[in-house]
């Protein structure tokens, strides 16, 4: 029987053969078996990193390549694979460091032809990533900054007594207020950080509160002075306290989670994985919305959702008190909605890469059974909507976007393609209408979904019997939503468009009353009437 090292070499060679045939999943498995026999071999980790990269599992690729460089800091290919993984995650700074270390690890003289080719490749990759970082540094950082008096949560809080007195619980005020309460609790917890004698102390649970706030309503995210540095310190503190995973994707974390649960029990596994997935969700959201690193956003939130889906299936019969909230249906539903959010941002920037995935995930969410929640189980009715109807609204809106993008591509084609385009615009209008119905009527998103439905109805040349009622709904709901959302980012960005719709409706109604148009007429915004 071969010893462990000999078996590891045999498994590595089998993995290499599979890799050469581009069977990256099978090769990854062989390298994993080899690592189980010889876990101090830099080549095995670097090879598995290459497989993960080809499988677009960039967090796993980064973690394995990093492990390879820990074992052998002079291994140029390992540094190159680390650099490539960090670049694919949108981490230009980490990628630049990796490419520089890869270049430094190559011989300075008497290079072989292969090493010369490596050097040329690494230098070219370094130059490319440096240019990308320079472009990004010249772009303004994103993140909501609002005055305290005009924030939606401030306005919502002022409306709550009236809403409660009249038992009007179907209001977005409860959603954004609940999200802000959690966000503020998270900020307060971060403020408890102290460094005494070189040791950091603080409150474990800040990440949970911040993540819950984002899942309730992503619009609550806003930057305050020093937030990023304080948040990063909190992440490190909670990782240390809960023994959470700071790196790696599903191929690394899930097997280690299983081992930890088996060896140390739920009291160890539950806080570790709970902290891990929440950190990944927050990291992905910030990558997408602050830094516009959309690949990183999709990767982090996507891997968190993959872990959650796995745990939800695998430990379905484990009591919730043991496995933790992160593997529950409602949590999974909420994370799925955040995943759609970052996928949408990515699809807008790279439609060829992400549009199909966005549509697939939106369909998947709509096919899920909404977790049953009782209002008696929670202190605020907004919680229920945040994890049931609002995720469905998001999914419907993403379906509308995907249909509209496909329709736009075909609109200038032959007659058959134009007919398909028209049908797709009609599908988009229906999806946006379903999204509007799923949002509360005083939500800016409700009004905007009506507007999106109207726009797509114009594109398929719907008659006034369809478009005029939509315009009326926009006119009626706009002032209601503005009580809370007048200074929200979405409302501010689209206020001029919505006012044009209101003005156009008045013009159209005048034309109908004068007999120049009928309810069968097809007109759209911008037409002369």
C-alpha positions, 0 to 999 in steps of 0.5 A: 500500500503506498504511503501518504506522499506517494498516494498524494503524488498519484492523485495529483497526477490524476488531477493534472490529467483531468485538468488538461481535459478541462474537467475542472470539477473532477480535477478539484476533487482529485486535488482535494483527496491529495491534500487530505494525504499531504496537507503541506504541499504548496503545489496541490493547493495552487492546482486546486486554486486553478480549478476553483478559478476556472469554476468561478469560485474565486473565494476558494481560489483565493484561499487555496492560493494564499495557503500555497504561498504560506507554505512556499513564499517563493512559489511564483505560480501560487502568487499569480493564482492568488493575484488572479483570484483577487482581481476576479473579486474586484480587489485590485490592491490585493491583486497588485500585491500578488502580481508583484510577489509573483514577479519577485519570486521569479529568478532575476537572471538565467531565466528559462524560456518558460520563466521569461513567458511567465514574467511577460504575462505577470508584468502585463497582468500587473499593468492591466490591474494597475490601470484598473485601480487608477480608473477606480480611484478617480471615480467617486465612492458611492454610499448614501449620505443624507441629512437627518431631517430628510431621511426616510427613516426619520419621516417614517418614525414620525408617521408611526403613531398615526399609522398604529392608531389607525391600524394601518400596518401595510406601510413601508414606514414599518419596513424602513423604520425596522431596518433603521432600528437594527442598523442603529443597534449595529452602529451602537455595538460597533461604538463599544470597541475598545483597545486595552493593552493591545487587546481589542474588546467589544460586543459580539453581534454588531455584524448580525444587527447590520446584516439584518438591517440590510436584509430588511431594506437595503436602502437603510445603508448609509455611511457615517464618519469612520464607518468603514474602518470601525466595521473592518475592526469589528469583523476581525474582532467577531471572527476571532471571538466566534472562530468564523471563517475569514476566507474561502468559499463553499468548497472550503467552508462547508467541509470544515463546518461539518467537521467542526460541528461533529468535533465541537458541537453546535455551540461552536459551529452555530456562531462561527457559521452565523458570523461567516455568512453575515460577514460575506453578505455585508462584504458583498453588498459593500463591494457592490454598492460602495466600490462598484466591484460587482464580481466581488459582490456577486461572489461573496453574497452568492457563496453565502447563499450557497452555504445557507441553501446547503445547510437548509437542506442538510440540516432541515430536521435539526432544531432551529435553536441548534443550527441557528437562524441563518439556515431558516427559510426566512433568512434564506429568502432575505439573503436571496433578495440581497443576492438579486440586488447585487446581481442586478448591479452586476448585470447592468454593468456586464449583461453578457456575464450576469443577465441570465444568472439574474433571471435564473435566480429571480425565477428561483425565488418566485418558485419558493414557498414564502415562509409563513410568519405570524405578526404575533411572532415579531414586534413590527409588521415590517419584518414580515414583509421584509422577508416575504412579500418584498423579496418577491417584489424584487424578484418580479422587478428583476424578471421585468428588467430581464424581459425588457433587456431581451426585448430591446435587443430584438426591437430593431430586428426582422419582423419576427424578432420585432414581434418577439420583442413586443411580447417580451415588452408585454411580459416585462410590463406584467412583471413590473406590475406584479412587483408594484402590487407586492410593494406597499402603496406608500413605497417609492418602489411601488410608484417606480414599478408602476412607471416601469410597467408603463414604460414597457407598455408604451414599448409594446404600443398598449392602448390607453385602456391599459396605459391611462389607468397606470398613469392615474395610479402613479399620480395618485400614489406619488404624493403618498409615497413622498411623505416618506420617500421624497428624499430617497435616492430612487425618488430623487433620481426619478422625480423628473420622469414621474412628473412628466408622466403626471403632466402627460396624463393630464394632456392625454385626458384632455385629448380624450375628452376633446375627442382627439383620442379614444381609449383604443388609441396608442400614444406614448410619452413624448408623442405630440397629441 
